Amino acid sequence: MWCGGEVEVEHHESGVYLNIYDITWANTVLGAVGWGAYHTGVEVYGQEVGFGRSTDEMGVYVIKPRSYEGHTFKKSLYLGRTHLDSNSVDAVISDMCHRTWSSSVYHLINRNCNDFSEALCGHLLPHLPQAFPLWINRPCRMSSLLLPSALTEKINEFDKDIFAAACQTVEVCEEEEEEEESDEGCKHGANGAKEERNG
């Protein structure tokens, strides 16, 4: 979903870009003081890779760049060019997906989408260790340092419950749509049979 965000530089095929999304409208105010709630994905070789909660174990996803649904695209930051070719990048993503970034280890504060983006950038740009902007994940880092672990776990559980409720709502809507389509099919079938009898 393109939402009129900003792309800071012309794109290069081997360029690594951090695509940033606003999670809340309050970022327009919070951003002025170096804070904000952001979702990020890493764009490289024409694909955007990100991480989040999922109904299965595949926490890592690949989408069309700057099209993440649910949040508003803000801007794309150019971080540098990777020395890896596209096949090597795919191998890195696959390895991260299966080894350390499954959906079950997602944590809103301690292991979120921004942590994944930073880790992936570390693999793609080892020659540029300071490339990832620290302000992206500042609220979570500060929360992890200042809040009791019991509280951060409660916050994460609350986020998990919200995600589960949202998934359940989607499932109910899909079932209702399927029932409506089935009812429409039955009506058409009944009308067709009636027409044949009348004929």
C-alpha positions as CSV (number, residue, x, y, z in Angstrom):
1,M,0.0,0.0,0.0
2,W,1.7,3.2,-1.2
3,C,0.7,6.0,1.1
4,G,2.6,9.0,-0.2
5,G,5.8,8.4,1.8
6,E,9.2,9.7,1.0
7,V,12.0,7.8,-0.8
8,E,15.2,9.6,0.0
9,V,17.5,8.5,-2.9
10,E,17.2,6.8,-6.3
11,H,17.2,3.0,-5.9
12,H,20.0,0.7,-6.9
13,E,19.6,-3.0,-7.4
14,S,22.2,-4.0,-4.7
15,G,21.3,-1.1,-2.5
16,V,20.0,-1.8,1.0
17,Y,17.1,0.4,2.1
18,L,15.3,0.6,5.4
19,N,11.6,1.1,4.7
20,I,10.0,2.8,7.6
21,Y,6.2,2.8,8.5
22,D,4.3,4.9,11.0
23,I,2.4,2.7,13.5
24,T,0.6,5.6,15.0
25,W,-0.4,9.1,14.0
26,A,1.3,10.4,17.2
27,N,4.6,9.9,15.4
28,T,4.1,13.4,13.8
29,V,4.6,14.8,17.3
30,L,6.9,12.2,18.9
31,G,9.2,12.2,15.9
32,A,10.1,15.8,16.7
33,V,11.8,14.8,19.9
34,G,13.4,11.6,18.6
35,W,10.7,9.2,19.6
36,G,8.0,7.2,17.8
37,A,6.5,3.8,17.1
38,Y,7.8,2.4,13.8
39,H,7.6,-0.8,11.8
40,T,10.5,-1.5,9.4
41,G,11.3,-3.8,6.6
42,V,14.6,-4.2,4.7
43,E,14.5,-3.7,0.9
44,V,17.2,-5.3,-1.3
45,Y,17.2,-6.7,-4.8
46,G,13.6,-5.7,-5.4
47,Q,12.0,-7.3,-2.3
48,E,11.2,-6.1,1.2
49,V,11.9,-8.5,4.0
50,G,10.4,-8.1,7.5
51,F,9.5,-9.9,10.7
52,G,6.4,-10.2,12.9
53,R,3.8,-12.3,14.6
54,S,2.3,-15.0,12.4
55,T,-0.3,-17.7,12.7
56,D,2.4,-20.2,11.7
57,E,6.1,-20.5,12.5
58,M,7.2,-18.3,9.5
59,G,7.8,-15.0,11.2
60,V,9.9,-13.7,8.3
61,Y,8.0,-12.5,5.3
62,V,8.8,-11.1,1.8
63,I,6.6,-8.6,0.1
64,K,6.6,-6.0,-2.7
65,P,8.7,-3.0,-1.4
66,R,6.9,-0.3,0.6
67,S,3.6,-2.3,0.5
68,Y,3.2,-3.5,4.1
69,E,-0.5,-3.4,5.0
70,G,-1.7,-2.1,8.4
71,H,0.8,0.8,8.8
72,T,1.5,3.9,6.8
73,F,4.7,4.1,4.7
74,K,6.8,7.0,6.0
75,K,10.1,6.9,4.1
76,S,12.9,4.8,2.8
77,L,16.5,5.3,4.0
78,Y,19.4,4.3,1.9
79,L,21.9,2.4,4.1
80,G,24.5,1.3,1.6
81,R,25.3,-1.3,-1.1
82,T,25.6,-5.0,-0.1
83,H,28.6,-7.0,-1.4
84,L,26.3,-10.1,-1.6
85,D,24.6,-11.2,-4.9
86,S,20.9,-11.9,-4.9
87,N,21.3,-15.7,-4.3
88,S,23.5,-15.1,-1.3
89,V,21.0,-12.6,0.1
90,D,18.2,-15.2,-0.3
91,A,20.4,-17.8,1.5
92,V,21.0,-15.3,4.4
93,I,17.2,-14.7,4.7
94,S,16.4,-18.4,4.6
95,D,19.0,-19.1,7.3
96,M,17.7,-16.4,9.6
97,C,14.1,-17.5,9.0
98,H,14.8,-21.1,10.0
99,R,17.4,-20.6,12.8
100,T,16.6,-17.7,15.0
101,W,13.6,-15.7,13.7
102,S,10.6,-17.9,13.8
103,S,7.2,-16.4,14.7
104,S,7.3,-18.0,18.2
105,V,10.3,-15.9,19.3
106,Y,8.7,-12.5,18.4
107,H,8.5,-10.2,21.3
108,L,7.1,-6.7,21.1
109,I,9.9,-5.1,23.1
110,N,12.9,-7.5,23.1
111,R,12.7,-9.1,19.6
112,N,10.6,-7.2,17.2
113,C,10.5,-6.2,13.5
114,N,13.2,-3.5,14.1
115,D,15.5,-5.9,15.8
116,F,15.2,-8.2,12.8
117,S,15.8,-5.3,10.4
118,E,19.0,-4.4,12.3
119,A,20.2,-8.0,12.3
120,L,19.6,-8.4,8.6
121,C,21.4,-5.2,7.8
122,G,24.3,-6.5,9.8
123,H,24.5,-9.5,7.5
124,L,24.1,-7.4,4.3
125,L,26.3,-4.5,5.3
126,P,29.1,-5.9,7.6
127,H,31.4,-3.2,6.3
128,L,29.0,-0.5,7.6
129,P,28.3,-1.5,11.2
130,Q,26.8,1.9,12.1
131,A,24.4,2.0,9.1
132,F,21.2,1.2,11.1
133,P,19.6,4.3,12.7
134,L,19.3,3.9,16.4
135,W,16.2,6.1,16.8
136,I,14.0,3.5,15.0
137,N,13.9,1.2,18.0
138,R,14.6,3.7,20.8
139,P,11.3,3.3,22.8
140,C,11.7,-0.5,22.9
141,R,15.4,-0.3,23.9
142,M,14.6,2.2,26.7
143,S,11.6,0.1,27.9
144,S,13.8,-3.0,28.0
145,L,16.4,-1.2,30.1
146,L,14.0,0.7,32.5
147,L,11.0,-1.5,32.9
148,P,10.9,-4.6,35.1
149,S,11.0,-7.8,33.0
150,A,7.7,-8.9,34.4
151,L,6.1,-5.8,33.1
152,T,7.6,-6.1,29.6
153,E,6.3,-9.7,29.5
154,K,2.8,-8.5,30.4
155,I,3.0,-5.9,27.6
156,N,4.1,-8.6,25.2
157,E,1.3,-11.0,26.3
158,F,-1.2,-8.1,25.8
159,D,0.1,-7.6,22.3
160,K,-0.1,-11.3,21.6
161,D,-3.8,-11.4,22.7
162,I,-4.6,-8.4,20.4
163,F,-3.0,-10.3,17.5
164,A,-4.9,-13.5,18.3
165,A,-8.2,-11.5,18.5
166,A,-7.5,-9.8,15.2
167,C,-6.8,-13.2,13.5
168,Q,-10.0,-14.6,14.9
169,T,-12.0,-11.6,13.6
170,V,-10.4,-12.1,10.1
171,E,-11.3,-15.8,10.2
172,V,-15.0,-15.0,11.2
173,C,-15.2,-12.5,8.3
174,E,-13.8,-14.9,5.8
175,E,-16.3,-17.6,7.0
176,E,-19.2,-15.2,6.6
177,E,-18.0,-14.2,3.1
178,E,-17.8,-17.9,2.2
179,E,-21.3,-18.5,3.5
180,E,-22.7,-15.6,1.5
181,E,-21.0,-16.8,-1.6
182,S,-22.5,-20.3,-1.0
183,D,-25.9,-18.8,-0.4
184,E,-25.6,-16.9,-3.7
185,G,-24.7,-20.1,-5.5
186,C,-27.7,-21.9,-4.1
187,K,-30.0,-19.1,-5.1
188,H,-28.6,-19.1,-8.7
189,G,-29.0,-22.9,-8.8
190,A,-32.6,-22.8,-7.5
191,N,-33.5,-20.0,-10.0
192,G,-31.9,-22.0,-12.8
193,A,-33.9,-25.1,-11.9
194,K,-37.1,-23.1,-11.7
195,E,-36.5,-21.6,-15.1
196,E,-35.9,-25.1,-16.5
197,R,-39.2,-26.3,-15.0
198,N,-41.1,-23.3,-16.3
199,G,-39.5,-23.8,-19.7
